[in-house]
């Protein structure tokens, strides 16, 4: 009789643990779905940003070409203030980091 009581208690405890584990699994699964949805939104933003960077590069090149062709100081200043230096020979924009960080500086010995 006592063996049956212990067996009943063990089975009851195991079923209670199983029920708790099922509830925990459901909660974790729901949290995982919300995190996965957020990750998918971020990935979509990253994928769209790649296309936008191509458009930004093309736009910077077009503005730089106009600045060189029209000899427009205001456009050159606008590009320089946004970190884009213009190659005076080709008219192609270069990032300011490639110019040593002083894209807006005047050549040595000349006043701005």
Protein Blocks (a to p, Z undefined) as FASTA:
>chain_A
ZZmmmmmmmmmmmmmmmmmmmmmmmmmmmmmmmmmmmmmmmmmmmmmmmmmmmmmmmmmm
mmmmmmmmnopaklmmmmmmnopacdfknopacdfklnoopambccehiaZZ
